[in-house]
Amino acid sequence: MKYFIYILIIIASGLIIYNTTHLDFGNLLDGNSKTALISIFASACVIVLLSILLVSKAIQKKKNNL
């Protein structure tokens, strides 16, 4: 499970990098830039949520070992 979460984090990071190439900094809220911006925020949310899941699993493991 731990490795699967790391793979998902790497994929989300790759999507952030890919979508930044589609940004037009002159018009961030027009056309493809708007879609890329939404995808960047969604990928960032995925990374945050998966990081929280990893911390939660580590806390649960420490709690069960006591």
C-alpha positions in Angstrom: 0.0 0.0 0.0 2.9 2.3 0.9 4.5 2.0 -2.5 1.2 2.4 -4.3 0.7 5.8 -2.5 4.2 6.9 -3.5 3.5 6.0 -7.1 0.3 8.0 -7.0 2.2 11.0 -5.6 4.8 10.7 -8.4 2.0 10.6 -11.0 0.3 13.7 -9.5 3.6 15.5 -9.5 4.1 14.6 -13.2 0.6 15.9 -14.0 1.5 19.2 -12.3 4.6 19.5 -14.4 2.8 18.6 -17.6 -0.1 21.1 -16.9 2.3 23.9 -16.2 3.5 23.6 -19.8 0.0 24.4 -20.9 -0.3 27.6 -18.9 -0.5 30.9 -20.7 0.6 33.4 -18.1 -0.9 36.3 -20.0 -4.4 34.8 -19.8 -4.6 32.4 -16.9 -8.4 32.1 -16.9 -8.9 31.6 -20.7 -9.2 28.4 -22.6 -6.6 25.7 -22.0 -5.0 27.7 -19.3 -8.1 27.5 -17.1 -8.3 23.7 -17.5 -4.5 23.4 -16.7 -4.9 25.6 -13.7 -7.8 23.5 -12.3 -5.8 20.3 -13.0 -2.8 21.7 -11.1 -4.9 22.5 -8.1 -6.5 19.1 -8.2 -3.1 17.3 -8.4 -1.9 19.4 -5.5 -4.9 18.4 -3.4 -4.2 14.7 -4.2 -0.6 15.1 -3.0 -1.8 16.7 0.2 -4.4 14.0 0.9 -2.0 11.2 0.2 0.6 12.7 2.5 -2.0 12.9 5.2 -2.9 9.2 4.6 0.8 8.3 4.9 1.1 10.1 8.2 -2.1 8.6 9.4 -0.8 5.1 8.6 2.4 5.8 10.4 0.5 6.9 13.5 -1.7 3.9 13.4 1.3 1.6 13.1 3.0 3.2 16.2 -0.3 3.0 18.2 -0.7 -0.7 17.4 2.9 -1.5 18.5 2.3 -0.2 22.0 
